[in-house]
Amino acid sequence: MGKLSTQDLLGEFKTYLFMAIGLSLYCLGWTAFLIPANVVGGGVSGIGALIFYATGGAEGGFKIAYSYLIINAFLLYLGIKVLGSQFGLRTVIGIGMTAFLLWIGQELITQSPLDAKADRLLATIIGGSLCGAGLGLVFTQGGTSGGTDIIAMIVNKYRNISIGKVILLCDIIIIGASYFIFWDFTAVVYGYITVGLVSFTIDLVLQGTRQSVQMFIVSKNHTSIADRLSNEVGRGVTVLNGQGWYTKEEQKVVMVLVRKFETNHVYKICKQEDPNAFISVVNAMGVFGKGFDTIKAK
């Protein structure tokens, strides 16, 4: 095995840093808002919440972190088998981080920032949104927090179905079971609101990072622009032959496909190389191939 370069190490560090931030948001949503409001969300954390409430809740119930670790141990092998060893490593780290952060959260957060039981709907909205944003950030790094997330990632690998929708389907039974803990139908309603918010926020985060644009650049300095786009942005560049119809002069048109968040870098390069460059930007409905999405079809 060859030595990892500095760039590779920085890339791995960035990946796990964003995973840690995402999982911190996820666990904050649970421990500061959902648990104090007696709301059951989805996934393995939702099962852990059911166990926690059923065994006494805040009066000494079995902590969510422990249930989370035990249940995920049974699901981890499936993820490694289907999604590969690299994904398996990130899953192990993700599960470990989540369990630790859930434990820390329940230990340190003894009171919600708001009156969670009185403002149950507000706690549900904030908690669900934090959980969804956190999981979405984790998914952008190719990681997972385990549980039904593993199932969702497996389905998404072979079918072009959004991760949020798969998780939503997996969580219906878990949320419904909360009725038999609280004997309160409103608990089920708040649970479904939570899952809907999580699903919506996950898709919102993922779509934001996957949006792509097609850029056409007409410039006399097309060579230097194309070189810098290839070397600095790391995207494939195509130079097309064109003709200005008014002047009848031959023109070179640089075409490049980039993620939306990379467009500012492209603008910067164009401005530095040719402030008078003509740039056209078009939103791409989908881009499949190296560096973008993978075609998922039978």
N, C-alpha and C positions, 0 to 999 in steps of 0.2 A: 504494500500500500504506500503510495507516494505521500510526501509531506504536504500538508495543507499550506497554501500560500496565505499571506497576510490578508489579502482580499477575501479569501474563503473564510478565514477565521472571523473577520469583521462581519461577513454576511451571516454566519451562524449566530454570532453574538446579537446582531440586529434582529434575527428571527426569534430567538428566545426572549429578547427584551420585549418585543411587541407581544409575544405570547403571554409574558408575565403581566404586562399592562392590561391586556384583554381579560385575562383570568381574574385579575384584581377587581376590574369593573363587574365581572360576573358574580364574584363572591360578595362584593359590596351590595349588589342588588338583592341578593338572598338574605344576608345577615342583618342589613340595616333597614330593609323595607318589607320583603316578603314574609320572612319568618315572624317578625313582631306583629304583622297584620294577620297571622294565621292563614296565609295563602299558600296553596300547594301549586308549584309550577310543574314543568314536565321533566322528562329524562330521569336519570339515576338520582339526581339531586331531589327531584320530586318524590321519588320513592323514599329517599332518606328523610325528607320532610315528613312524609306520612308516618314513618317509623318513629321519628322524633316526637311528633304530636301524640301518637298512640301510646308511647311509653312515659308520658308525663310532661312533655314539652319543656318549658322554662324551669319547671320544678325538678329537673334531673333526668330528662329524657335522653335516650341514646343519641349521641351527637351525629349530625348529618355526615360529618367527615368520616366517621368510622363505617357507617353504612355504605358510603360512597366508595371507599377503598375495597370493602368486601365484595360488593356487587360487581365492580369493575374488574376484579380479578378474574371473574368468570367470562367476561366479554373481551378481555385483552387479547387472548390467544386468537380469536376470530379476526381481529383487526390486523395482527401481525401476519397471519396466514394469507389474507386476501390483499392487503394494502402494502405489504413489504416491510422489510426490517427497518428502513429509515423512518417510515411512518410509525412503525411500532415504537421506536425510540422516542419520537416526539410525543406519542400517545402516553407512554410511561411517564415522561417528564411532565406532560400536561396533567395527567391524573394525580401525580405527586404534588404538583403546584396547587391544583384545585383543592385537594384534601387538606393540605397545609393551610391554605388561605381561608378555607371554610372554618377550620378549627380555630385559627387566629381570630377570625371575624366573630365567631360565637363567644370567644373568650374575652375579647376587648370591647365589642359593641354590646353593652348591656342595656342600652336604651336607644330607640330609633330617633333620628333627627326630627321626626314629627310624631304626632300622636297616631301611630300606625293603625290602631284599632278604631279610633274615631274617624280618621281620614283614610279609610281602607281603600277607597278607589284611587286616591292620590298615591298612596303607597304602592298599589298595584301598578299604576302607570309608570312611576319612577323606577320601581324594581324591575319590571319587565323590560323597560327600555334599556336600563343598564346591563341587564343580562344579555339581551340581544346584541347590543353594541360590542360587548366584550367577546361574545362568541364569534361574531362576524370578524372582528380583528384577529382572533385566533385562527379562523378558517383561511384568512388571506395569507397566512404564513404556512399553510399546509399542515397545521396542527389540529388538535381536538382536545376537548376536556373529558373525553371518554363517554361511556354509556351509549345512549341512543344516538349520540353524535357519530359514533363509530359506524353504526348501521346506516346513518344518513350519508356518510362519506363513501361507504361501499356502494350504495345505490347510485350516488352521483357520479361515481367512477365509470359506471357502465351505462347509465341512462341520463339523458339531458333533463333531469328533474331537479328543481331547486332544492338545496339543502334544507331551507326553512320549511318547505311544504312536507318533506319527508318527516322531519322532526314533529311537525304539527300532527300528522297522522299517528305517529308512535305514541304521542302523549295523551290521546283522548281517554284511554282506559285509566291511566294514572290519575288524571284529574278527576274523572268520575268516581274513583275510589275514595276521594276525600270526603264524599258525602257520608260514608260509613264511619268516618272518624269524628266529624263534627255534628253529624245529623242536621246539617244546615245546607239547604240548596244554594244559598248565596255564596258559600265557599266554593262550590263547583263553578258558579258563574264567574267569580273573580279569578279562579284558576284558568278558565278558558280565555278570559281577557288577557291574562299574563302570557299564556302561550301564543295567542295571536300577536301580541306586541313583540314578543321575542322573535317569532317567525318573520314579521314585517321588517323589524330592525336588522336582522341578519341579512335578508335579501337586499335591503337598502345599502348596507355597508359593502356587501360583495359586488353589487352592481356599480357602486361608485368607484371601486378599484379596478373593475374589468371593462369599463367603458373605453372604447377605442375610437380614434379619429384617423382619417386619411388626409394627408397634407400634400399639396402640390406647391412647389416653390420654383418660381421663375427668376433666375438671377444670372448675371454675367460671371459671377464667382461660384458657379455651380459645383466646380471641382472641389474647392476647399470646403464648401458647405456639406457636400456629400461625404467627404472624408471625415469630417468632424461628427456628423450624425452617426456614421458607422462606428467610429472609435469611441466617442464619448457617450452617446445615447445607447449604443449597443443594438441598434435596429438595422434590419436589412434595408438597403436603399436601391431604388431603381431610377436610372436616368433615361428619360424619354426624349425622343426627337420631336420638335415642334416647329411651328412657323408663325411668326407674328403676321396676321393677315393684312394689317394696315401698312406696315413697313416692308412686308415680304421678306423679312430677315429670318434666318434660321435661329431657333431658340432651343435651349436645353431645359427640360423640366424635371426637377427632382421630385420623385414621389416616395413617401415614407409613411408607414403605418405605425402609430405609437399609442400607448395608453394616454388617456386624457390628462393624467397628472404629469405626463412627460412633455406636454406641449410648451410649457414655459421655458424648458431647456432648449427646445427647438427654436423658439422665438429669440432667445438670447444669442444662440449661434448665428442665426440669420442677421440679426442686428449688428453683431460684431463684424461679420464678413461682408455684408452688403445691406446698409440701412435702407436702400431703395428696392430691396427684393419684393417681388409680388408673391403673396402667400394666400392660398385658398385652403380652408379647413372644412371638412365634411364629416359629420358623425357617421360611424360605421355600425350597422345593425349587429354584425358579428364578424369576428376575425378568427380563423382557424388555421393553425400551423405552428411552427416552431416559435416559441416566445409568447404565444397567445393561447387560445383555448384549443382543446382537443376535440375532434369530431367524435360524437357518441351516437352511434346508430347500429342497428342490427346488421 
